[in-house]
Amino acid sequence: MVQVEDFGPDHLRGRFELGTDGPATIVAGVDGSRTSLRAAAYAAGLARRQASRLVVVYVVSPPAWLAFSAVPAGNATQAIMDAVVAEIRSLIRSREAELEIPIRFLVRTGDPLDGIRRTATEVQADMVVVGASESAGHRLVGSLAGRLVRGGTWPVLVVP
């Protein structure tokens, strides 16, 4: 026979806490891929349930050749990057209204790892959520998610 002990007074059993022990600030890194958008959706749901602040960061990484290109090619590339930012911003704003939670959307320029780490440090994140890499080449070089897990100072959740 298994004996079960109840801890605490009878009047406290089954009550919920009024506060939360979950993350106060969640940073979600997006790049427009399926997995990053799923990660942002997961982070939004978690932020809603935990009454957390949600910061979504998109890091624009201009191609290396852009620095050496002619002006018209640079303008076309910038227009494409601006269109991607506008599309992601639109998706986030529609989810913000649907979930009824405030979402802060930041756009950074540079290396995605550095941009996400800088953002998480600046907003004092308690958790970082990113999508798993869909690129086969990341098995050799290492994915962004793997590098965040190894070098981060916050819990990192990787959404497949």
Backbone torsions as a table, in degrees:
resi	resn	phi	psi	omega
1	MET	NA	133.4	179.6
2	VAL	-93.6	131.0	179.3
3	GLN	-102.9	130.1	-179.0
4	VAL	-110.5	130.5	177.8
5	GLU	-102.9	137.8	173.1
6	ASP	-99.4	135.6	179.0
7	PHE	-105.8	141.6	176.1
8	GLY	89.5	163.0	-179.5
9	PRO	-66.0	154.7	-178.1
10	ASP	-58.6	-36.0	-175.5
11	HIS	-72.8	-10.9	179.5
12	LEU	-99.3	-14.4	-178.1
13	ARG	-65.8	132.6	176.1
14	GLY	84.5	2.7	179.0
15	ARG	-88.8	149.3	177.6
16	PHE	-93.3	152.2	173.4
17	GLU	-71.9	149.6	176.3
18	LEU	-81.2	-31.9	179.9
19	GLY	-92.1	-162.7	179.0
20	THR	-141.0	146.9	175.5
21	ASP	-103.2	2.8	-177.6
22	GLY	-79.1	-174.3	-177.8
23	PRO	-68.3	137.8	177.3
24	ALA	-84.1	-32.9	179.7
25	THR	-134.1	127.7	-179.9
26	ILE	-117.4	131.5	174.9
27	VAL	-108.0	128.2	176.2
28	ALA	-115.8	125.7	177.3
29	GLY	-92.5	127.2	178.8
30	VAL	-124.8	149.5	175.6
31	ASP	-135.8	7.7	179.9
32	GLY	93.7	-8.4	179.7
33	SER	-75.4	162.9	178.6
34	ARG	-56.1	-47.0	-175.6
35	THR	-69.2	-34.6	179.5
36	SER	-70.9	-34.8	177.2
37	LEU	-70.1	-34.4	173.9
38	ARG	-65.6	-39.5	178.2
39	ALA	-62.5	-42.1	178.5
40	ALA	-64.8	-39.0	177.9
41	ALA	-64.7	-42.3	177.8
42	TYR	-62.5	-45.1	179.7
43	ALA	-62.1	-38.8	179.0
44	ALA	-64.7	-43.2	177.7
45	GLY	-63.4	-42.2	178.3
46	LEU	-64.6	-42.3	178.8
47	ALA	-62.8	-39.4	178.6
48	ARG	-64.7	-45.9	-178.2
49	ARG	-69.0	-34.7	-176.2
50	GLN	-95.2	-1.1	-175.7
51	ALA	56.0	45.5	-178.9
52	SER	-98.3	161.7	170.2
53	ARG	-81.0	140.1	178.3
54	LEU	-118.2	126.9	176.4
55	VAL	-119.8	119.7	177.6
56	VAL	-104.4	127.6	-178.1
57	VAL	-120.5	133.0	174.7
58	TYR	-117.4	123.9	-178.8
59	VAL	-105.6	115.8	178.9
60	VAL	-82.7	122.8	177.8
61	SER	-113.2	94.4	178.9
62	PRO	-61.5	141.8	178.5
63	PRO	-59.6	147.0	-177.9
64	ALA	-61.7	-34.4	-178.3
65	TRP	-68.7	-16.5	-177.3
66	LEU	-61.4	-32.4	-179.5
67	ALA	-64.9	-26.0	-177.1
68	PHE	-105.1	5.5	-173.7
69	SER	-88.8	167.2	175.4
70	ALA	-72.8	160.1	-176.8
71	VAL	-57.6	-45.8	-178.7
72	PRO	-60.2	-39.9	178.6
73	ALA	-65.8	-37.9	178.6
74	GLY	-65.2	-39.7	178.6
75	ASN	-65.8	-39.8	179.1
76	ALA	-65.1	-42.6	179.1
77	THR	-64.3	-41.4	178.1
78	GLN	-62.6	-39.7	179.0
79	ALA	-63.3	-39.7	178.2
80	ILE	-65.4	-45.1	179.9
81	MET	-63.5	-39.2	177.6
82	ASP	-63.8	-38.4	179.1
83	ALA	-65.9	-39.9	177.9
84	VAL	-64.1	-44.2	178.0
85	VAL	-60.2	-44.2	180.0
86	ALA	-62.8	-39.9	179.7
87	GLU	-66.2	-44.9	178.9
88	ILE	-64.7	-42.3	178.1
89	ARG	-59.2	-41.8	179.1
90	SER	-63.2	-44.0	177.7
91	LEU	-60.4	-43.2	-178.2
92	ILE	-66.3	-43.6	-179.4
93	ARG	-63.3	-37.8	178.3
94	SER	-67.5	-39.2	177.5
95	ARG	-69.4	-34.1	179.3
96	GLU	-61.3	-44.3	179.4
97	ALA	-68.5	-39.4	-178.6
98	GLU	-66.5	-43.9	-177.5
99	LEU	-85.6	-13.9	-179.2
100	GLU	59.1	44.0	174.8
101	ILE	-129.6	146.5	176.5
102	PRO	-75.9	135.2	178.3
103	ILE	-126.2	125.9	176.3
104	ARG	-94.3	125.4	-178.7
105	PHE	-111.3	122.0	-179.9
106	LEU	-118.2	143.0	175.3
107	VAL	-117.5	125.5	177.8
108	ARG	-116.6	162.2	176.0
109	THR	-120.5	138.9	177.0
110	GLY	127.0	-151.1	-179.4
111	ASP	-73.6	129.6	-178.8
112	PRO	-57.4	-41.7	179.5
113	LEU	-60.4	-48.9	-179.6
114	ASP	-64.1	-40.8	-179.3
115	GLY	-63.5	-42.6	179.2
116	ILE	-69.4	-43.0	179.5
117	ARG	-63.4	-43.8	178.6
118	ARG	-60.8	-44.6	-180.0
119	THR	-63.8	-45.8	179.9
120	ALA	-61.0	-37.9	178.0
121	THR	-68.9	-45.5	-178.0
122	GLU	-61.7	-41.8	-177.1
123	VAL	-91.5	3.8	-179.6
124	GLN	55.1	55.6	-177.5
125	ALA	-66.2	146.2	173.9
126	ASP	-100.4	-12.7	-178.9
127	MET	-159.2	146.0	174.6
128	VAL	-120.8	132.9	180.0
129	VAL	-120.9	126.3	178.2
130	VAL	-137.0	161.9	176.5
131	GLY	-87.7	152.3	176.6
132	ALA	-69.7	148.1	-179.9
133	SER	-71.6	139.8	176.0
134	GLU	-102.1	4.3	-176.7
135	SER	-92.3	131.5	178.9
136	ALA	-67.7	-30.2	-179.0
137	GLY	-64.4	-21.4	-178.6
138	HIS	-71.9	-12.0	175.6
139	ARG	-68.0	-29.0	179.4
140	LEU	-88.9	-49.0	-174.6
141	VAL	-82.3	-33.6	-175.4
142	GLY	106.1	133.5	-177.8
143	SER	-82.2	164.3	176.1
144	LEU	-58.8	-44.5	-179.5
145	ALA	-60.3	-44.9	179.3
146	GLY	-62.7	-41.2	179.0
147	ARG	-68.5	-34.5	176.2
148	LEU	-66.4	-41.5	179.4
149	VAL	-62.7	-45.0	-177.7
150	ARG	-70.8	-34.9	-173.2
151	GLY	-111.8	3.5	-176.0
152	GLY	-85.5	162.7	177.6
153	THR	-113.3	13.4	178.8
154	TRP	-133.4	161.6	173.2
155	PRO	-62.9	138.2	179.0
156	VAL	-118.3	124.3	177.4
157	LEU	-105.1	124.6	-179.3
158	VAL	-107.3	118.1	-177.6
159	VAL	-97.7	126.5	-179.8
160	PRO	-71.4	NA	NA
